[in-house]
Amino acid sequence: MIFNLQVSSIGIVVNTYVLYALVKKEGLLSIFYKLCISKTICNLITCAAFLMWSAPCTFL
């Protein structure tokens, strides 16, 4: 049960760091960087949903 909370929390922290690193990059962003930013945002949403919905349901 605690494992679910740990995985989603680590996922949120790592994806937030990756998003910060990608957005902070100076200069012209290529389509690859835009694709990585889009995927990172989707991963953040997935980890947040897992943290707020799936992990608490395992305690029931």
SULPEDA-V584141 format. One record per backbone hydrogen bond with DSSP energy under -1.0 kcal/mol. NH is the residue of the N-H (numbers start at 1). CO is the residue of the C=O. E is the energy in kcal/mol with one decimal. If there is no record, write none. Layout:
nh = [NH	NH]
co = [CO	CO]
e = [E	E]
//
This chain:
nh = [6	7	8	9	10	11	12	13	14	15	16	17	18	19	20	21	22	23	24	34	35	36	37	38	39	40	41	42	43	44	45	46	47	48	49	50	51	52	53	55	57	58]
co = [2	3	4	5	6	7	8	9	10	11	12	13	14	15	16	17	18	19	20	30	31	32	33	34	35	36	37	38	39	40	41	42	43	44	45	46	47	48	49	50	53	54]
e = [-2.2	-2.6	-2.1	-2.1	-2.6	-2.3	-2.1	-2.2	-2.7	-2.4	-2.1	-2.1	-2.4	-2.5	-2.4	-2.5	-2.4	-2.5	-2.2	-1.8	-2.3	-2.3	-2.5	-2.2	-2.3	-2.4	-2.2	-1.9	-2.3	-2.3	-2.2	-2.2	-2.6	-2.4	-2.5	-2.3	-2.3	-2.5	-2.4	-2.7	-1.3	-1.1]
//
